[in-house]
């Protein structure tokens, strides 16, 4: 087994060249993060050459507790020693019962109860289920989504995703999808200052759906992220979210909230929609819910659970190993008040990052909530745009990401043209480790002054 896991004659470049031979051109992360991982623990990664990195990607947010946390590893060992089958379709097990009870209680509010639909292994499958169910509930066919939104790569999920690049050359995506501008308080689509921008977005959304001559047929659902992740870490204004919920409820339109990346304490609350105190009709969950293993769940208000048996199924919806690691992670988050910790440490970290705007003019804005943070990179040597902001600089963002990697810091990019540096560290990362993140980021920014 040791021989399989590590061949000391092969370095990072060797492994990357081999995978270029073996894998499709569709692979993406090795192009930005050119290393081969040998081991990882907590917030730290070690490559096959022995180099260490602080991980502020966390498997795109799947690793809430970082790599190989003891409670996650123990849950795997316990399940493997228990003779519980690894795969049960949607047949009941005691483990599934415990996991379901935790989630059922977590989603319950004073006014609503949510039932759970176990989907396939990815958030995109739960998005597909939500769209199909919304159409069944309402008898309508359209969906409203938002610019900059990301909901997955399957046909329906891609259709409601804003990014045009992965849609190129693909005909026949789900029709009747309309896109509206998502509030971006740094780069307002209407070219307005903050307060005016919020009200413009609210008015536009309501008129779009209510105007009998807008040319838009009433949709079955509105789908959105409370904080756009891939779209550049854009938090929606609370006032706007409340307005969207009020209008959709008034018109009988299903509101689907995609919490795939924001859910499970990432933003300092169990779910990001809780900041606005709204009640989604459906909640899409994946990533951290599986404790690092593939799992996706759809929360459905009970009155809208109109599925007939088997109308949306998936072979791997009974992944017991993911339920074990997921339950272990969820219990840890609850027992250790991780949401409160993330809220506190996130405010400190954001403040430290904002201080750096004074020293590094290429930082246009620092934004986010909790430990979901974006740094928009700009070119301050160019004239300001109509909205008062400097143009975004995708080339500089790429150079800073590469410099971070050189200095042992793993981060991702997002937003239009990849101009936003995205930080998604483990939720239990320490202040000392975040200090090291700041030091390495400083070195990368210094390299690109």
LONU-416857 format. One record per residue (C-alpha): y, x, z. Coordinates in nm, 4 decimals, always signed. Layout:
<sites>
       yy       xx       zz
        Y        X        Z
...
</sites>
This chain:
<sites>
       yy       xx       zz
  +0.0000  +0.0000  +0.0000
  +0.2451  +0.2827  +0.0818
  +0.1873  +0.4268  -0.2652
  +0.2724  +0.0914  -0.4201
  +0.5866  +0.0508  -0.2130
  +0.7344  +0.3965  -0.2645
  +0.6872  +0.6659  -0.5240
  +0.8918  +0.9611  -0.3989
  +0.9123  +1.1065  -0.7493
  +1.1285  +0.8148  -0.8632
  +1.5006  +0.7866  -0.7894
  +1.7399  +0.4954  -0.8403
  +1.7967  +0.5783  -1.2051
  +1.4246  +0.5959  -1.2732
  +1.3588  +0.2533  -1.1217
  +1.6545  +0.1004  -1.3053
  +1.5334  +0.2407  -1.6369
  +1.1841  +0.1065  -1.5736
  +1.3140  -0.2400  -1.4921
  +1.5265  -0.2328  -1.8063
  +1.1993  -0.1912  -1.9934
  +1.0128  -0.4595  -1.7962
  +1.2794  -0.7266  -1.7408
  +1.4797  -0.9582  -1.9637
  +1.8406  -0.8789  -2.0482
  +1.9357  -1.1797  -1.8337
  +1.9178  -0.9755  -1.5122
  +2.2632  -0.9371  -1.3610
  +2.2950  -0.7715  -1.0193
  +2.1530  -0.4287  -1.1176
  +2.4341  -0.3955  -1.3703
  +2.6902  -0.4057  -1.0865
  +2.4783  -0.2655  -0.8034
  +2.2742  +0.0146  -0.9627
  +2.0230  +0.0991  -0.6922
  +1.6644  +0.0282  -0.5942
  +1.6276  -0.1028  -0.2396
  +1.3611  +0.0572  -0.0234
  +1.4306  -0.1091  +0.3122
  +1.6863  -0.3222  +0.4933
  +1.7641  -0.4250  +0.8498
  +2.0456  -0.6484  +0.9674
  +2.3592  -0.5704  +0.7684
  +2.2200  -0.2409  +0.6384
  +2.0358  -0.1498  +0.3181
  +1.8643  +0.1817  +0.2390
  +1.7888  +0.2726  -0.1216
  +1.4976  +0.4819  -0.2513
  +1.7097  +0.7969  -0.2272
  +1.7904  +0.7387  +0.1400
  +2.1512  +0.6254  +0.0881
  +2.2740  +0.3574  +0.3307
  +2.4978  +0.0618  +0.2499
  +2.6602  -0.2194  +0.4474
  +2.5546  -0.5449  +0.2861
  +2.8360  -0.7979  +0.2418
  +2.6411  -0.9936  -0.0176
  +2.3540  -1.1167  +0.2039
  +2.1444  -1.2364  -0.0861
  +2.4362  -1.4495  -0.2095
  +2.4488  -1.6078  +0.1349
  +2.0777  -1.6739  +0.1839
  +2.0396  -1.4200  +0.4651
  +2.2392  -1.5833  +0.7439
  +2.1032  -1.3371  +1.0018
  +2.0916  -1.0368  +0.7729
  +1.7796  -0.8583  +0.6601
  +1.4510  -0.8872  +0.8503
  +1.5895  -1.0379  +1.1687
  +1.3250  -1.0339  +1.4475
  +1.3158  -1.4148  +1.4838
  +1.2557  -1.4515  +1.1107
  +0.9840  -1.1850  +1.1022
  +0.8122  -1.3329  +1.4079
  +0.8117  -1.6784  +1.2495
  +0.6389  -1.5357  +0.9422
  +0.3790  -1.3545  +1.1505
  +0.3141  -1.6623  +1.3640
  +0.2603  -1.8815  +1.0601
  +0.0299  -1.6312  +0.8910
  -0.1792  -1.6125  +1.2094
  -0.1949  -1.9913  +1.2508
  -0.3982  -2.0960  +0.9452
  -0.1228  -2.3405  +0.8501
  -0.1406  -2.3646  +0.4696
  +0.1438  -2.1942  +0.2883
  +0.1791  -2.4768  +0.0397
  +0.1328  -2.8487  +0.1055
  +0.3258  -3.0335  -0.1697
  +0.5029  -3.3014  +0.0394
  +0.2109  -3.3644  +0.2731
  +0.3076  -3.3761  +0.6409
  +0.2478  -3.0855  +0.8785
  +0.3615  -3.0351  +1.2400
  +0.5892  -2.7558  +1.1171
  +0.7505  -2.9786  +0.8564
  +0.7939  -3.2440  +1.1257
  +0.9848  -3.0017  +1.3516
  +1.1997  -2.8796  +1.0654
  +1.2753  -3.2367  +0.9557
  +1.3660  -3.3449  +1.3093
  +1.6134  -3.0587  +1.3427
  +1.7799  -3.1411  +1.0114
  +1.7789  -3.5164  +1.0755
  +1.9615  -3.4713  +1.4065
  +2.1978  -3.2131  +1.2583
  +2.3147  -3.4461  +0.9806
  +2.3401  -3.7627  +1.1904
  +2.6899  -3.8894  +1.2707
  +2.8218  -4.1777  +1.4785
  +2.8308  -4.4020  +1.1728
  +2.5672  -4.2693  +0.9337
  +2.2098  -4.1497  +0.9228
  +2.0816  -3.9242  +0.6479
  +1.7245  -3.8983  +0.5278
  +1.5909  -3.5779  +0.3784
  +1.4561  -3.5142  +0.0312
  +1.2666  -3.1883  -0.0052
  +1.3323  -3.0534  -0.3535
  +1.2214  -2.7463  -0.5458
  +1.3016  -2.3921  -0.4401
  +1.6637  -2.3764  -0.5582
  +1.9885  -2.5562  -0.4923
  +2.0081  -2.6496  -0.8609
  +1.7038  -2.8740  -0.8206
  +1.8697  -3.0562  -0.5318
  +2.1806  -3.0996  -0.7498
  +1.9628  -3.2498  -1.0235
  +1.8102  -3.4894  -0.7700
  +2.1525  -3.5913  -0.6389
  +2.2862  -3.6676  -0.9873
  +1.9769  -3.8697  -1.0808
  +1.9904  -4.0669  -0.7576
  +2.3631  -4.1384  -0.7923
  +2.2967  -4.2869  -1.1341
  +2.0189  -4.5048  -0.9941
  +2.2303  -4.6252  -0.7017
  +2.5351  -4.7162  -0.9103
  +2.3832  -4.8031  -1.2464
  +2.6465  -4.5753  -1.4014
  +2.6021  -4.2563  -1.6018
  +2.9038  -4.0286  -1.5719
  +2.9825  -3.7457  -1.3306
  +3.3188  -3.5953  -1.2383
  +3.3223  -3.2271  -1.1489
  +3.5929  -2.9632  -1.1082
  +3.7195  -2.6530  -1.2816
  +3.5795  -2.3419  -1.1176
  +3.2863  -2.5307  -0.9674
  +2.9368  -2.3833  -0.9657
  +2.6263  -2.5961  -0.9102
  +2.3388  -2.4083  -1.0738
  +2.1785  -2.3097  -1.4021
  +1.9432  -2.5979  -1.4832
  +2.0539  -2.8415  -1.7535
  +2.2185  -3.1046  -1.5335
  +2.3554  -2.8576  -1.2784
  +2.4955  -2.6381  -1.5555
  +2.6587  -2.9412  -1.7161
  +2.8667  -2.9993  -1.4004
  +2.9463  -2.6267  -1.3615
  +3.2917  -2.5194  -1.4729
  +3.2125  -2.1723  -1.6070
  +3.1763  -2.1846  -1.9852
  +3.0018  -1.8482  -2.0309
  +2.6450  -1.9584  -1.9391
  +2.6876  -2.2706  -2.1552
  +2.7496  -2.0780  -2.4763
  +2.4955  -2.1558  -2.7460
  +2.3306  -2.4317  -2.5417
  +2.3432  -2.7715  -2.7061
  +2.2495  -3.1015  -2.5483
  +2.3670  -3.0530  -2.1907
  +2.3992  -3.3715  -1.9863
  +2.6776  -3.5832  -2.1320
  +2.9481  -3.7968  -1.9706
  +3.0768  -3.5117  -1.7519
  +3.4510  -3.4974  -1.6943
  +3.6290  -3.2010  -1.5329
  +3.9402  -3.2202  -1.3184
  +4.1540  -2.9320  -1.1861
  +4.0400  -2.8070  -0.8464
  +4.3248  -2.7307  -0.6062
  +4.3973  -2.3586  -0.6127
  +4.6867  -2.2965  -0.3804
  +4.7440  -1.9457  -0.5184
  +4.7374  -2.0407  -0.8857
  +4.8251  -2.4100  -0.9115
  +4.7083  -2.5695  -1.2372
  +5.0352  -2.7652  -1.2440
  +5.2532  -2.4621  -1.1688
  +5.3799  -2.6167  -0.8446
  +5.4394  -2.4770  -0.4938
  +5.1858  -2.5470  -0.2190
  +5.2887  -2.8877  -0.0784
  +5.3801  -3.0319  -0.4167
  +5.0554  -2.8974  -0.5606
  +4.8370  -3.0817  -0.3082
  +5.0050  -3.4144  -0.3782
  +4.9940  -3.3579  -0.7534
  +4.6180  -3.3005  -0.7371
  +4.5732  -3.6084  -0.5181
  +4.7769  -3.8274  -0.7496
  +4.6067  -3.6946  -1.0623
  +4.2591  -3.7531  -0.9184
  +4.3347  -4.1118  -0.8178
  +4.5106  -4.2037  -1.1418
  +4.2320  -4.0442  -1.3452
  +3.9769  -4.2794  -1.1897
  +4.1909  -4.5933  -1.1557
  +4.3945  -4.5970  -1.4771
  +4.2318  -4.8561  -1.7053
  +4.3674  -4.6700  -2.0082
  +4.2701  -4.3175  -1.9014
  +3.9807  -4.3272  -2.1465
  +3.7404  -4.2393  -1.8657
  +3.4548  -4.4740  -1.7796
  +3.3909  -4.5100  -1.4068
  +3.1455  -4.2337  -1.3078
  +2.8363  -4.2554  -1.0917
  +2.9394  -3.9567  -0.8815
  +3.1957  -3.6941  -0.7975
  +3.0449  -3.3551  -0.7120
  +3.2367  -3.0716  -0.5480
  +3.2236  -2.7651  -0.3253
  +3.4496  -2.7735  -0.0198
  +3.5021  -2.4013  -0.0767
  +3.4230  -2.2834  -0.4269
  +3.2060  -1.9742  -0.4008
  +3.1327  -1.8377  -0.7471
  +3.4668  -1.9841  -0.8528
  +3.6565  -1.7326  -0.6396
  +3.6343  -1.8477  -0.2756
  +3.8827  -2.1323  -0.3148
  +3.9042  -2.3559  -0.0049
  +4.0045  -2.7131  -0.0845
  +4.2982  -2.8510  +0.1174
  +4.1825  -3.0850  +0.3949
  +4.4297  -3.3544  +0.2872
  +4.2912  -3.3488  -0.0668
  +3.9303  -3.3756  +0.0538
  +4.0147  -3.6774  +0.2674
  +4.1852  -3.8363  -0.0320
  +3.8861  -3.7742  -0.2594
  +3.6581  -3.9391  -0.0029
  +3.8904  -4.2386  +0.0375
  +3.9207  -4.2979  -0.3370
  +3.5502  -4.2544  -0.4131
  +3.4566  -4.4891  -0.1293
  +3.7098  -4.7477  -0.2455
  +3.5723  -4.7379  -0.6012
  +3.2040  -4.7264  -0.5098
  +3.1532  -4.3763  -0.6528
  +2.8981  -4.1481  -0.4880
  +3.0474  -3.8336  -0.3321
  +2.8095  -3.5373  -0.3574
  +2.9083  -3.2336  -0.1505
  +2.7455  -2.9057  -0.2541
  +2.6951  -2.7020  +0.0659
  +2.4494  -2.4553  -0.0880
  +2.6667  -2.1543  -0.0069
  +2.8988  -2.2946  +0.2591
  +2.6379  -2.4606  +0.4790
  +2.4825  -2.3467  +0.8065
  +2.7725  -2.1842  +0.9906
  +2.8971  -1.9693  +0.7020
  +3.2512  -2.1092  +0.7366
  +3.2588  -2.1444  +1.1165
  +3.1196  -2.4988  +1.1116
  +2.7647  -2.6119  +1.0434
  +2.8992  -2.7597  +0.7197
  +3.2320  -2.6999  +0.5503
  +3.2941  -3.0720  +0.4908
  +3.3189  -3.1137  +0.8696
  +3.6641  -2.9512  +0.8571
  +3.7870  -3.2642  +0.6787
  +3.5872  -3.5047  +0.8970
  +3.4478  -3.6832  +0.5911
  +3.1092  -3.8435  +0.5286
  +2.9486  -3.7399  +0.1977
  +2.7023  -3.9785  +0.0395
  +2.4774  -3.6838  -0.0421
  +2.4702  -3.3249  +0.0832
  +2.3116  -3.0487  -0.1261
  +2.1612  -2.7689  +0.0855
  +1.9787  -2.4458  +0.0020
  +2.0216  -2.0680  +0.0510
  +2.0478  -2.0151  +0.4310
  +1.8445  -2.3285  +0.5092
  +1.5277  -2.1346  +0.4218
  +1.6042  -1.8323  +0.6375
  +1.5890  -1.6073  +0.3312
  +1.3005  -1.7828  +0.1555
  +1.3292  -2.0419  -0.1241
  +1.3993  -2.3944  -0.0013
  +1.6323  -2.6755  -0.1071
  +1.6953  -3.0060  +0.0686
  +1.9078  -3.3053  -0.0232
  +2.0616  -3.5130  +0.2555
  +2.0987  -3.8781  +0.1509
  +2.2727  -4.1597  +0.3351
  +1.9864  -4.3932  +0.4160
  +2.1408  -4.6946  +0.2438
  +2.1383  -4.4997  -0.0844
  +1.7752  -4.3874  -0.0680
  +1.6562  -4.6096  -0.3541
  +1.3975  -4.3668  -0.4917
  +1.0571  -4.4998  -0.5880
  +0.7657  -4.2815  -0.4746
  +0.7336  -3.9720  -0.6932
  +1.0493  -4.0328  -0.8987
  +1.1709  -3.6804  -0.8272
  +0.9034  -3.4356  -0.7201
  +0.8397  -3.0630  -0.7294
  +0.5321  -2.8496  -0.6743
  +0.6907  -2.6128  -0.4239
  +0.8778  -2.8648  -0.2077
  +0.6230  -2.8087  +0.0687
  +0.6843  -2.4357  +0.1214
  +0.5676  -2.3991  +0.4819
  +0.6672  -2.0344  +0.5065
  +1.0264  -2.1224  +0.4144
  +1.0263  -2.4038  +0.6691
  +0.9081  -2.1585  +0.9352
  +1.1758  -1.9007  +0.8565
  +1.4323  -2.1762  +0.8072
  +1.3584  -2.3399  +1.1420
  +1.3667  -2.0030  +1.3189
  +1.7063  -1.9310  +1.1638
  +1.8469  -2.2763  +1.2423
  +1.7344  -2.2560  +1.6045
  +1.8937  -1.9118  +1.6377
  +2.2216  -2.0395  +1.4909
  +2.2228  -2.3292  +1.7373
  +2.1028  -2.1463  +2.0496
  +2.3486  -1.8591  +2.0036
  +2.6539  -2.0683  +1.9080
  +2.6825  -1.8715  +1.5860
  +2.9314  -2.1159  +1.4321
  +3.1796  -2.0405  +1.7113
  +3.1223  -1.6671  +1.6723
  +3.1754  -1.6857  +1.2950
  +3.4976  -1.8813  +1.3425
  +3.6332  -1.6244  +1.5889
  +3.5202  -1.3052  +1.4158
  +3.6171  -1.4491  +1.0779
  +3.9772  -1.5052  +1.1897
  +3.9965  -1.1466  +1.3129
  +3.8434  -1.0090  +0.9923
  +4.0730  -1.2160  +0.7704
  +4.3749  -1.0953  +0.9671
  +4.2679  -0.7335  +0.9176
  +4.2251  -0.7893  +0.5452
  +4.5652  -0.9577  +0.5141
  +4.7287  -0.6580  +0.6829
  +4.6036  -0.4488  +0.3927
  +4.8184  -0.6448  +0.1487
  +5.1134  -0.4448  +0.2829
  +4.9522  -0.1145  +0.1827
  +4.7649  -0.2135  -0.1314
  +4.9777  -0.4094  -0.3804
  +4.6719  -0.4817  -0.5944
  +4.5669  -0.7390  -0.3316
  +4.7182  -1.0696  -0.4397
  +4.5674  -1.3016  -0.1808
  +4.3064  -1.3025  +0.0959
  +4.1464  -1.6429  +0.1491
  +3.8415  -1.8237  +0.2818
  +3.7008  -1.9558  +0.6068
  +3.4729  -1.7973  +0.8631
  +3.2721  -1.5230  +0.6950
  +3.3146  -1.6542  +0.3415
  +3.6088  -1.4490  +0.2202
  +3.7699  -1.3697  -0.1133
  +4.0233  -1.1032  -0.2099
  +4.2035  -1.1763  -0.5369
  +4.2994  -0.8626  -0.7278
  +4.6207  -0.8646  -0.9305
  +4.8306  -0.6394  -1.1502
  +5.1720  -0.6237  -0.9776
  +5.3167  -0.4062  -1.2546
  +5.3203  -0.7037  -1.4933
  +5.5751  -0.9881  -1.4881
  +5.5018  -1.2854  -1.2661
  +5.3568  -1.5968  -1.4267
  +5.5110  -1.9454  -1.4271
  +5.3403  -2.0308  -1.0972
  +5.5044  -1.7311  -0.9282
  +5.1881  -1.5207  -0.8997
  +5.1099  -1.1906  -1.0668
  +4.8384  -1.1894  -1.3353
  +4.4852  -1.1380  -1.2091
  +4.3260  -0.8035  -1.2951
  +3.9552  -0.8183  -1.3766
  +3.9331  -0.4501  -1.4738
  +4.0798  -0.3406  -1.1406
  +3.8487  -0.5755  -0.9492
  +3.5480  -0.4224  -1.1247
  +3.6697  -0.0704  -1.0442
  +3.7180  -0.1583  -0.6768
  +3.3707  -0.3118  -0.6586
  +3.2241  +0.0045  -0.8114
  +3.4212  +0.2205  -0.5684
  +3.2981  +0.0092  -0.2763
  +2.9428  +0.0711  -0.3904
  +3.0110  +0.4446  -0.4162
  +3.1345  +0.4396  -0.0559
  +2.8333  +0.2436  +0.0684
  +2.9616  -0.1147  +0.0656
  +2.7875  -0.3929  -0.1265
  +3.0156  -0.6783  -0.2334
  +3.0198  -0.9322  -0.5163
  +3.2873  -1.0506  -0.7596
  +3.3737  -1.4058  -0.8612
  +3.6507  -1.6266  -0.9903
  +3.8003  -1.6379  -1.3378
  +3.7043  -1.3174  -1.5137
  +3.5570  -1.1740  -1.1944
  +3.8944  -1.1025  -1.0359
  +3.8028  -1.1964  -0.6781
  +3.6122  -0.9621  -0.4471
  +3.3737  -1.1753  -0.2421
  +3.2500  -1.0898  +0.1066
  +2.9510  -1.2751  +0.2535
  +2.8323  -1.0572  +0.5430
  +2.5535  -1.1673  +0.7780
  +2.6801  -1.4243  +1.0263
  +2.5769  -1.2056  +1.3204
  +2.7496  -0.8922  +1.1933
  +2.9248  -0.7051  +1.4748
  +3.2930  -0.6165  +1.4990
  +3.1994  -0.2475  +1.4832
  +3.0150  -0.3100  +1.1567
  +3.3114  -0.5028  +1.0181
  +3.5330  -0.2077  +1.1115
  +3.3078  +0.0054  +0.8926
  +3.3392  -0.2520  +0.6142
  +3.7180  -0.2187  +0.6386
  +3.7011  +0.1609  +0.6340
  +3.4866  +0.1637  +0.3208
  +3.7021  -0.0985  +0.1526
  +4.0094  +0.1119  +0.2338
  +3.8511  +0.4114  +0.0613
  +3.7746  +0.2008  -0.2465
  +4.1308  +0.0668  -0.2574
  +4.2728  +0.4184  -0.2120
  +4.0637  +0.5330  -0.5078
  +4.2332  +0.2677  -0.7209
  +4.5971  +0.2807  -0.6110
</sites>
